[in-house]
């Protein structure tokens, strides 16, 4: 490995790590959804891994296609920017819909009292909710679609810093360097995502969040919505 390739490898690790840490959308959705939906640690890690894989592979494939057909860096960057815009709006839509549905379910679960009178003049009061009366079979099925929605959003979400890293060695016909940079950046990004999600999951498991448990889905939707807004309007 020559000096230039070593420098590119170190740069790929550094940028991959910073790109992930500074982008809350890379880990917050998994942390809050894991808590609100009661995913096991293994399931959370698997979902994070596959979403991260889809996230980096989509940019790697785009980069190699661009190199293969001779696209300029400026054009590939424009495509990545367009994909990023779509991903941000998908995050916003997902967070908003998830929050609204969670608020609706929270209202249905709210108990209220009814007074009933009997023929002999006696009366009694009981509490109930209307959740079971209005619950549809499809609501349970929709829970299983959440990981797939996340995967789709992450596939659309670009790794903007990866494209210049890949194009630089490709411009010098350094195929080994191009593949190495892509692999190192991808591994670093996915590993950082999983490490942050695992660390937060372990930390939250030690905190008593029982008082907030019934609001967990609403909070999860709100956090995802804010993450999407931050990506779209703050460029995070």
Backbone torsions as a table, in degrees:
resi	resn	phi	psi	omega
1	UNK	NA	121.7	-179.2
2	UNK	-79.7	173.7	-175.6
3	UNK	-60.5	-41.8	-178.7
4	UNK	-63.9	-43.4	179.7
5	UNK	-65.2	-40.1	177.1
6	UNK	-62.4	-40.8	179.0
7	UNK	-65.5	-41.1	177.6
8	UNK	-64.1	-38.9	179.1
9	UNK	-64.1	-45.1	178.4
10	UNK	-63.0	-40.5	178.9
11	UNK	-64.4	-39.7	179.6
12	UNK	-62.8	-42.1	178.1
13	UNK	-63.8	-48.0	-177.0
14	UNK	-62.8	-48.9	-177.7
15	UNK	-69.2	-39.8	177.8
16	UNK	-59.5	-42.7	179.5
17	UNK	-66.1	-49.9	-178.1
18	UNK	-66.0	-40.5	178.9
19	UNK	-57.6	-38.5	-178.9
20	UNK	-77.2	-47.6	-177.6
21	UNK	-62.3	-40.3	-176.9
22	UNK	-82.2	-5.0	177.8
23	UNK	-108.7	94.7	-177.2
24	UNK	-59.4	-22.0	178.2
25	UNK	-66.9	-14.4	-179.8
26	UNK	-76.7	-18.6	-175.7
27	UNK	-139.9	-29.6	-177.5
28	UNK	-57.8	-44.2	180.0
29	UNK	-57.6	-39.7	-178.9
30	UNK	-70.5	-37.2	-179.2
31	UNK	-65.6	-49.6	-174.8
32	UNK	-75.2	-36.5	179.3
33	UNK	-71.5	-35.5	176.6
34	UNK	-60.2	-41.9	-179.6
35	UNK	-70.9	-45.7	-174.4
36	UNK	-71.8	-32.4	-177.4
37	UNK	-96.8	-3.9	177.8
38	UNK	69.0	32.5	177.4
39	UNK	-65.4	145.4	173.0
40	UNK	-69.9	162.1	180.0
41	UNK	-62.1	-38.7	179.2
42	UNK	-63.2	-44.8	179.8
43	UNK	-64.5	-41.1	179.0
44	UNK	-60.6	-44.6	-179.4
45	UNK	-65.8	-39.7	179.4
46	UNK	-65.4	-43.8	179.4
47	UNK	-64.2	-42.1	178.2
48	UNK	-61.9	-43.4	-179.0
49	UNK	-61.8	-49.6	-176.1
50	UNK	-69.4	-35.2	175.7
51	UNK	-66.7	-41.1	176.9
52	UNK	-63.8	-39.5	178.3
53	UNK	-62.9	-45.6	177.6
54	UNK	-62.7	-35.9	-179.2
55	UNK	-62.7	-49.1	-176.3
56	UNK	-80.2	-36.8	-177.6
57	UNK	-64.8	-35.0	179.9
58	UNK	-62.1	-39.2	178.3
59	UNK	-74.5	-36.6	177.9
60	UNK	-62.5	-46.1	180.0
61	UNK	-62.3	-45.0	178.7
62	UNK	-60.8	-42.1	179.7
63	UNK	-62.4	-43.5	-179.1
64	UNK	-70.6	-34.5	175.3
65	UNK	-64.5	-43.3	178.7
66	UNK	-60.0	-42.2	178.2
67	UNK	-65.0	-42.1	-177.0
68	UNK	-64.3	-38.0	-177.5
69	UNK	-97.2	0.7	175.5
70	UNK	77.9	30.2	177.5
71	UNK	-71.9	145.6	176.5
72	UNK	-74.5	156.0	179.2
73	UNK	-57.1	-38.2	-177.9
74	UNK	-61.8	-40.4	-178.2
75	UNK	-70.9	-40.9	179.0
76	UNK	-66.1	-39.8	178.0
77	UNK	-62.2	-37.2	178.8
78	UNK	-65.5	-39.4	177.6
79	UNK	-64.7	-43.1	178.4
80	UNK	-62.0	-39.0	178.8
81	UNK	-64.3	-40.4	178.3
82	UNK	-64.7	-43.8	177.3
83	UNK	-61.9	-40.3	179.5
84	UNK	-63.0	-37.1	178.0
85	UNK	-64.4	-42.5	177.7
86	UNK	-63.2	-45.7	-179.0
87	UNK	-60.5	-40.6	-179.9
88	UNK	-62.7	-44.9	179.1
89	UNK	-68.2	-32.7	175.5
90	UNK	-65.5	-40.7	176.4
91	UNK	-60.9	-45.7	-179.1
92	UNK	-61.4	-47.4	-179.1
93	UNK	-62.9	-44.9	-179.6
94	UNK	-61.5	-47.5	179.9
95	UNK	-62.2	-42.2	-178.8
96	UNK	-65.9	-48.5	-179.8
97	UNK	-62.9	-43.3	-179.3
98	UNK	-62.3	-41.4	-179.6
99	UNK	-67.4	-42.6	-179.5
100	UNK	-64.7	-45.2	178.6
101	UNK	-62.4	-40.3	179.6
102	UNK	-66.0	-38.8	176.7
103	UNK	-64.7	-40.7	178.7
104	UNK	-62.8	-44.9	178.6
105	UNK	-65.7	-34.6	178.0
106	UNK	-64.1	-40.3	178.7
107	UNK	-66.9	-37.7	179.0
108	UNK	-66.6	-32.9	-178.7
109	UNK	-79.6	-9.2	-178.5
110	UNK	-70.4	125.6	-177.3
111	UNK	-83.0	146.5	175.8
112	UNK	-142.2	164.3	-172.7
113	UNK	-100.7	149.2	173.9
114	UNK	-131.7	140.0	175.5
115	UNK	-103.5	129.8	179.7
116	UNK	-118.8	132.5	177.7
117	UNK	-104.1	140.0	179.1
118	UNK	-104.0	167.3	-176.6
119	UNK	-61.0	-31.0	-178.7
120	UNK	-85.1	7.1	177.2
121	UNK	94.1	-10.1	179.3
122	UNK	-74.2	156.3	177.0
123	UNK	-137.4	155.9	174.6
124	UNK	-145.0	157.1	-178.5
125	UNK	-116.8	135.9	174.3
126	UNK	-138.1	154.2	178.8
127	UNK	-105.7	146.0	174.7
128	UNK	-161.1	170.5	173.9
129	UNK	-127.4	172.6	-176.7
130	UNK	-107.5	15.9	-175.0
131	UNK	-60.4	-48.7	-177.1
132	UNK	-68.4	-27.7	-179.3
133	UNK	-69.8	-27.3	-174.3
134	UNK	-112.0	-3.4	-177.7
135	UNK	-70.5	135.0	178.9
136	UNK	-106.2	155.0	178.3
137	UNK	-60.0	-32.2	-175.1
138	UNK	-70.0	-19.5	-179.3
139	UNK	-65.1	-38.2	178.0
140	UNK	-68.6	-37.5	179.4
141	UNK	-66.1	-34.7	-177.6
142	UNK	-65.3	-26.5	178.4
143	UNK	-60.8	-39.1	-177.4
144	UNK	-72.5	-15.5	179.9
145	UNK	-83.4	-15.3	-176.3
146	UNK	-56.1	-47.7	178.4
147	UNK	-60.5	-35.5	179.7
148	UNK	-70.0	-36.3	176.5
149	UNK	-64.0	-44.6	177.8
150	UNK	-60.0	-43.8	-179.6
151	UNK	-60.5	-44.6	179.5
152	UNK	-60.8	-44.0	-179.6
153	UNK	-63.0	-41.8	-178.2
154	UNK	-71.9	-29.3	174.7
155	UNK	-65.4	-38.7	177.5
156	UNK	-72.3	-28.5	-177.8
157	UNK	-70.8	121.5	-175.6
158	UNK	-85.8	156.5	169.3
159	UNK	-101.8	83.3	-173.5
160	UNK	-55.8	-40.9	-177.3
161	UNK	-68.4	-17.2	-176.1
162	UNK	-70.7	-36.9	-173.6
163	UNK	-59.6	-50.7	177.5
164	UNK	-60.9	-36.0	179.0
165	UNK	-63.4	-38.4	-179.5
166	UNK	-75.3	-38.1	-175.6
167	UNK	-70.2	-30.3	-176.0
168	UNK	-62.4	-55.3	177.8
169	UNK	-67.8	-29.5	179.4
170	UNK	-64.6	-34.0	179.7
171	UNK	-64.7	-24.8	179.0
172	UNK	-99.5	13.5	-177.7
173	UNK	59.0	29.7	178.9
174	UNK	-93.7	82.2	-176.9
175	UNK	-64.2	-40.7	178.8
176	UNK	-58.8	-45.2	179.8
177	UNK	-64.4	-37.9	179.4
178	UNK	-64.0	-46.9	179.7
179	UNK	-66.3	-41.8	-178.8
180	UNK	-62.8	-46.4	-179.9
181	UNK	-61.8	-43.4	179.1
182	UNK	-61.1	-44.3	-178.5
183	UNK	-66.5	-45.9	-178.2
184	UNK	-65.4	-43.9	178.6
185	UNK	-61.4	-43.8	-178.6
186	UNK	-63.9	-48.4	-179.3
187	UNK	-61.9	-42.8	-179.9
188	UNK	-63.6	-44.4	-179.2
189	UNK	-62.2	-50.0	-178.4
190	UNK	-64.7	-43.8	-179.6
191	UNK	-62.5	-40.0	179.5
192	UNK	-67.4	-42.4	176.4
193	UNK	-56.4	-50.1	-176.5
194	UNK	-66.5	-38.2	-179.7
195	UNK	-65.2	-42.5	-179.7
196	UNK	-67.6	-44.5	179.2
197	UNK	-61.6	-43.6	-180.0
198	UNK	-64.3	-43.6	-179.3
199	UNK	-61.4	-44.8	179.4
200	UNK	-67.8	-38.7	179.6
201	UNK	-62.9	-43.1	177.7
202	UNK	-65.5	-39.2	179.7
203	UNK	-67.9	-43.4	-179.0
204	UNK	-68.1	-28.1	-179.8
205	UNK	-67.5	-17.9	179.7
206	UNK	-94.3	-3.6	-178.5
207	UNK	-105.5	136.8	178.6
208	UNK	-79.9	103.3	-179.8
209	UNK	-108.5	19.1	-177.5
210	UNK	-55.1	-43.3	179.9
211	UNK	-60.6	-24.8	-177.9
212	UNK	-99.8	0.8	-172.1
213	UNK	-57.4	-42.9	-177.4
214	UNK	-70.4	-16.2	178.1
215	UNK	-99.8	5.5	-171.5
216	UNK	-60.4	-40.5	-179.7
217	UNK	-69.4	-37.8	177.2
218	UNK	-64.3	-44.3	178.9
219	UNK	-63.0	-42.1	179.1
220	UNK	-60.2	-46.6	178.8
221	UNK	-62.0	-40.7	-179.3
222	UNK	-65.2	-41.5	-179.8
223	UNK	-65.8	-41.6	177.7
224	UNK	-64.8	-40.9	178.2
225	UNK	-60.8	-46.7	179.8
226	UNK	-64.3	-38.0	177.5
227	UNK	-61.4	-43.8	178.0
228	UNK	-63.2	-41.2	178.2
229	UNK	-64.8	-38.7	178.8
230	UNK	-64.7	-38.9	178.3
231	UNK	-65.6	-45.2	-174.2
232	UNK	-71.9	-41.5	-171.2
233	UNK	-108.6	-16.3	178.8
234	UNK	-112.6	-7.9	177.4
235	UNK	70.6	26.2	179.9
236	UNK	-75.2	NA	NA
